[in-house]
């Protein structure tokens, strides 16, 4: 009988994952912003009545999922249980209690069955605009970066907070998109709730207590078993990245004990006066993700499987305190996996991926008609990726978002959001670092305003002055380039203007190689040349 109970619990666990996957797909289908609808910049999950993550949707990003696992506890600390009702929905974009910057909206909704609280559903998505200076690094404090929504009720007993909607509409540029995304997030949680209740009624479950215990006990035991197989000790790594106007040094010490893997960021440079700082909740999310990718990639992500991975840090750029500007927290946050994996490579030599482009090459475009021309204003957000580092047994992936995992929005969808034209989007030859295994290629993108329009853009790029390093003798990837089509170099961060008639050219960086280039097979070399991945020409 015990065996049958375990099988039943495993089936219920799989059902729960299917519930949150449908929850996430609802957000994909209904979202207004292309960053959500086309790129999958979101997360969704179900939590116990105590706020512990039971299951997460596969659809989504580690930065959203792992921060959401901690964010729900902040909601429970702010809203008393006696003030929670059926039909409620709570919201925040507080960077220190949500996912690290104002552009991410987190919503949490209680799930009741027969009048009893049985779960919470939570979801997160990036909205195209949140007011203030816009999505960029130029702010000197979080107060300049947009409207901050404290943890509050988006809806109570099914009635939407119209005052909040009115405040939003009067503080953002793309009010229809933003408000539409708020409703999409609420619908996402509602679908999760309905599917959960359907499941519980069908299986005659009064609550999720036994299932939660089953999930957490097995997840924690399996994770600890993997940690026990690691060598015990401590290893350091450091890396230098571009920063805003001066280079930034990131430092990590990875300590492996019998029941814990800790990443500590002592020695990392202090907080920046520009909006590239990262709250610890986001740095922690990507540090844990990197470790889990190596140590326990096949164990489902939940509170118990994440608990043995810990992060500590004094106040610095990876643990920025309020009111530091944090709009581009993803740039530093996406560097954290390469930083942590560099330390882990010393513990597990020959087994860890080389450095890659890491940070997304996002671009926010504010396009408007030229003086005297009738046209359209729009805010356009576009995701682009460089190459990943070469792997111990495979070449790196070209134009692939690691560690975030988001998709690149199709050009057709991007051009529909505003009067811009993407003239070129192709792989960047010779950008992958040479090695026994070649680094992944970056890409080249050319963008211009449509006729009669001009645009400003927010540069959010790194690896321009400090390219991805190779591993175990592999060579570095090509550095990124930001320029006009006439060769004029532009800054890798900050708002800048593109003159009428000119094109913006982005050359995303490549990933580092793995192993000495002299050991690459002749077949692989010929295949690279035949595909045009390697030409021997300057990039």
N, C-alpha and C positions, 0 to 999 in steps of 0.2 A: 504493500500500500504506500509505503514511503516513497518508493521509486515512482509510482504513478503520480503522487503529489508533486514530486520534483519535475516530472515531465509537464504536468499541467501548469506549474509556475513558469517554466521556460516558455511554454506557448503563450501565456499571458504577457510575459516580458516582450516577446516578439510582437504581440498585438499592440502593446503600449508604444513600441517604436513605430509601428504603422500609423498609430493615432497621431503622433507628433509629426510624422512625415506628411500626412494629409494637412495638418495644421500649417506647416511651412509652405506647402504647395498652394494653399489658399492665399497666402500672402503674395507668392509669385504671380498668381493669376489675377489678383485684384489691385496690386500696387500701381501707383501713378508714376513714380520715379523710375527711370531706366536703370539706375544703379541697383534697384531691388528687382524689378521685373525681368531685366535682361542679364544682369551680372550676378544675381543671387547674393547680394550684400546684406545678409539677414541671419537670424537664428530663431529657433523655436524649440520649446521644451516643456516638459511636465514635471512638477515638483510636488513633494510631500506636503502635508499641512504644516510641517515645521520649516518649510522653505528649502529642503534639500533636493537637488536635481535627481530625478529618477531616470529620465531618458531624454535624449536630445534628438532632433532631426538630423539626418546626414546632410541634408541641404542646409548650407550656411557656412559661416567662416569661424575659425577657432577664436578670433578676437572677440566676436560677438557671443559665441556659445560659452566660452570659459569666463568671460566677465559677467554674463547673465547669471551664471551659477552662483556668483557672489552677490550680484545686484538684488536678487529676490529677497535675500536676508535683510537688505537695507529697507525694502518696502515693508517687510513685516515689523521692523523696528519702528517705523514711522506711523503705520496705520494700525490702531488697536483692533484686536479680533472682534470686539463687540461693535465696532463700526464698519464691519464688513458684511455686505448683503448680497443676496442673489441678484445678478445683473450688474454688479460693480465692475469697473475697469480702472486701473490705476496707471499713472504715467510719470515718467521723468526723462530728462536728458542731462541731468547733473553728471558732469564728467567723472566725479569722484565716487558717485554712487551708482553709475550706469556703466557705460562702456568707454569712457575716456575722453570724449569730446561732445560738443553740443549738437552736432549733426546726427547723432544716433539717438533714436527715440526707443525707449524700452517701455513696454506695456505689460502689466501683470493683472490677471483676473482670477478671482477665487472660483472654484468649482464645487457646487453643492449638490448632494444627492439626498432626497427625502429630508431636506432641512439641515443636513450635517455637512460641514466642510470636509471634503475628501481629497482635494488637491488644489494646486495653483497651476495655471498655464501662463507662460511668459514668452514674449517674442521681442525682437529688436530689428530695426531697419535704419538704413542711412537715408535721410531726406535731402533733397537737392539744395535746399536753402534754409537757413535758420536765422536770417537777418544779420545785423552787425556788418563787419567788414566783408563778409563772404568767406567761403572756404579757402583759407590761405594762412600763411605764416606771419603776416605783417602785424598782427595784434600784439600789444604789450601786456595785456591782461585778459583774462577770460571775459571780463565785462564788455570788451570791445568786439567779441567774437560772435555775438548773437544773443538771442533770448534764452535764458536759463529757466527751465520749468522745474520747480522743486517737486518732490514726490507728492502727488495729489491725485484726486479722483478725476478721471476723464469722464466717467459716467457713474451715477449712483442709482441702483435699482433699475438699470436700463435707460435712465434719462441722461443724455449727454450734457456736459457742462458747457452751456452756450457762451458763458463769459470767457472761458478758456479759448474756445474757437474764435471768438471775436478778437481777443488779444493776438492770437496767432495771425489772423488775416491782416491785422494792421502792423505787423512787425516783420513780415517776410516778403520777399520779392515775388515768389511763385506760390501765391496763397492757395490756388486751387490744387496744385500738386501736393503741397505740404498737408493741407487739411484732408485731402483724399487719402494720403498715406496714413494719417492718423486713424481714419475709419477702417482702412485695410488691416492695420495692426489689430484693432479691436475685433474685426471679423475673424481674423486668424485665430485668436484665442477662443472665440465663441465656437468655431468649428471644432477645435480641440476638445472643448468641454462637451459638446454634443456627442462626439464619437466616443469619448471616455464613458459617458453615462450609458450609451448604447451597449458598450462592451460589458460594463458592470451589471447591467440588467440581464443581458444574455447569459452571463456566467454566474449570476446570483452572488456577486461580490458586494458586501455591505460597505467595505472600505478597501484601501490599498495598503493597509498595514502589513499584512503577511507578505504580499508581493514586494513591498519595499524592503522588508528584511531580507528576503531571498535575493533581491538584486544587489543590495549593499554588501551582504556577507560574501557572496561569491565574487563580486567585483574587487573588493578589498583583498580577499585571500589570493586571487589570481595575480593582482598587481604586486603584492608583497612577494609572491613566489618569483616573479620576474626580477624584482629588485635584489632578491637574495642571490641571484645568479650573476650579478654584477661584481666587479672587483671593488673592494672597500678602499676608500681613500679620498683625496682631494686633488683637484686639477684646476689650473687657471687658464684663462684666455683673455686677450684684449684685441680690440680692433678700432680703427679710426675711420670715421665717416665724415661726410662733407660738412654737416651742420648748416647754419644759415649764412653767416659771414666769416666764421672761423671753424676749423675742424673740431670735431667732438671725439673724445676718447671714451670708449665703452669697455668696462672690465667686468668679468664674471669669474667667480670661484664656485666650482661644482663639487659638492661633498656627498659621497655615497656612504650611507650607513646601512645597517641590516634592514631597517624598516622605513627608510626615508631617503629621498634625493633632494638636496637643497641647492638652490642657485642663489648666490649672494652677489650684489652689484656694488659692493664697497670698492672705491677707487675710480668709479665712473665720474666723469666731469659733472660739475654742478648744473643747475637749471639754467636754461637760456633765457635771455630777455625777449626772444622771439617765440612764435607759436609752434615750436617743434617739441615742446616738453611732453612727457608721457606720464600720466598718473599710474601709480603702481598696479592698480587693478588690471590695466591693459598690458603692462610689462609682464605681470604674473601670468596672464592668460597665454601669452606666446612663449614664455619660458616653459610652462607646464606642457604646452602642446609639443614643443621641440623634444623634450625629454620623453614624452609618451610615444611619440613617433618611433623612437628607437627602442624603448624599453618594453612598451606594452601596446603596440599599434592595433592589435586585434581585440582588445578588451573594450567593451562599450564604455562610452564617456558618461560618467555620472559623478555625483559627489564623493562616493566611496573610492572610485578608481582615480580620482584627482587628488584625494586627501594626502597620499604619501609624497606628493610632489609639492615642495614648499619653496617660497621665494622670500628673501629678506633684502633690505637695502636701506642705507641712510638716505637722507634727502639729497636728490641729485636729478639729472635730466630724465632718468628712468623711474624716479619716485618724486615727481613734482608736486608741490603742495599748492592748494588754493591760495591766491587767485591767479596762478601762473597761466599764461596763454598756452592752450593745448590743442588748437584746431587741427594741426598736422601731427597729432600724436602717433598716427600710423607709421610715419616715416621712421622714427626711432623704434617703435614697437615691432615693426617688421624686421628690424635688424637683430632683435633679441634672439631668434632661433639660430642664426649663424653664429652669434656670440656664444651661446650656450653649447651648440654642437661642436664648436671649436675646442671647448674644454673637454667635452665627452669624447672627442677624437683621440685625446691623449690617454683616456681610460680604455678605449676600444680601438686601437690602431688598425687602420685599413678597412674600417667598417662604416665610416661616416661621410656623408655627402660633402662635396666642396662648397665654398661660398657661392651664392648666386646674386642676382640683382636685388633680391629681397624686397625692398619697399616698392610698392606699386608706383607706376608712372602715371598717376592720376592727373587730370587737367580739368580745371573749372574755367569755363569760358563765359564771359559776360558780353553778349553781342547786342549791338544797337544800330539803328539806321544812321547814316551820315547826316550832317546838317542839311536841312532842306529836302530830305528824301523821305517819302512815306515808306515805312517798313515795320519790322517787328523786333521787339526787344525780347530777349530770352536768356535764361541761365542754363548752360549746357554742361553736364558732368560726363566725363569720358574716362574709362579705366583702360590702362595699357600696362603691359608687363614686359620685363626683360627676360633673360634666360636664367634657368636654374643651374646650380652647380652640377658638375659631373658626379655620377654615383659610383660606388665601388665596383659595380659590374656593368654599368650602362652609361651611355652618354647623357649629358644634361638635356632637359626639355626646353625647346625653343618657345619664347614668348608665352611663358606659363607663370601664373601667379602662385608662387610659393614664398611665404607660408600662408597667405590669406586664402587661396583657393577660389577667389572670385573669377567669374568669366569676363571676357572682354565683350562689351556690348557690340552688336552688329553695327556696321557703318550705316546701314539703312535706317535702323532705329534711332541712332544718334542724330543723323541729319534731319529727322522728323521733329526733333525737339527744339530746333532753332535754325536760323538762317546761316548755317555754316556748310562748307564743303570739305570733305576729307579727300584730298587728291591722290594720296598714296598711303598704303598700309601694307608693308611687306617685311619679310624676314631680312635681317641685317647680316650679310655675309661677313665672314672673318671675325665675328664678334665673340664667338665662344672660345674660351681659353684652351690652348693646346694641352694635350696630355695623352696618356694611354687611353683614357676616356675623355672625350671632348666636352667642354662646357656647352650649355644650351645657348642658342642664338638670341640676341635681342631683336628688335624690330625698328623699322623706320616709318614714321607717320608724318604726313604733310597736311596742314589744316589752313584754310583761309575762310574769311567771311564771304557770304554770298554777295553778289553785286549790289552796290548801294549801301553796304553795311561795313562796320568796323568792329573790332573787339579788343577787350582787355582779357588777359588770362592770368590765372594763378598757377605759378610753377611750384610743383611739389616733388622735386626730383632729387635723388641722391645717386651715389656711385659715379658722379661726374669727375671728381678729383681723386677719389679713392675707390678704384675698381675692385670687383670681387676677387679674392685670392684663391689660388688653386690649393689642392690638398696632396700631400705625399709626393711632391715633385711636380705636380701639375702647374701650368702657367695661369696667370691672371686673365680674367675676361676683359673685353674691351670696355673702356670707360664710356659713360653716357655723354651725349652732346645735346645742347639746346641752342638753336640758332635760327636766323631768318634764311630764306632761300637765296639771299645774296652772300651768305657766309658770315653775317654779323652775329657775333656770339651774344647770347642772352644769359641772364642769371638763372641758376638752377632752382631758386626759391624766390617767392614773392610775386606780387601783382605787377604786370608789365603790359605795355601797349603794343599792338601789332599795327603798323601803319597800313592805310588803305593800299590795296594792290600787292601787298607782300604776303608770303606764306610762312607759317610757323613750321619748323622742321625739328622733330624729336627723334633722336637716335638712342633707343633704350639700351642699357648695358647688357653685356653677355655674362654668362656664368663662368666660374673658374674650372680649370681642368683637373683631372685626377690621375696621378701617376706620371712618370716621365714621358714626354712626347716621343722619345726615341723608342718606346716600347709599343707604340700604336701599330696595329697590324696594317700591312699594305692594302688589304682588302678594304679596311675602314677608311684609309686615306683616299683610295680611288673612289669609293662611294661618296665621300664628302665632296670631292671635286666634281663628280658627275652631277650631284644634286645642286651644286653652286653654293654649298655651305662654306667652302674654303676656296678662295681664289688667289690668295697671296697679295692682294691689293690693299692699300690703306683703307681703314674704315672711318 
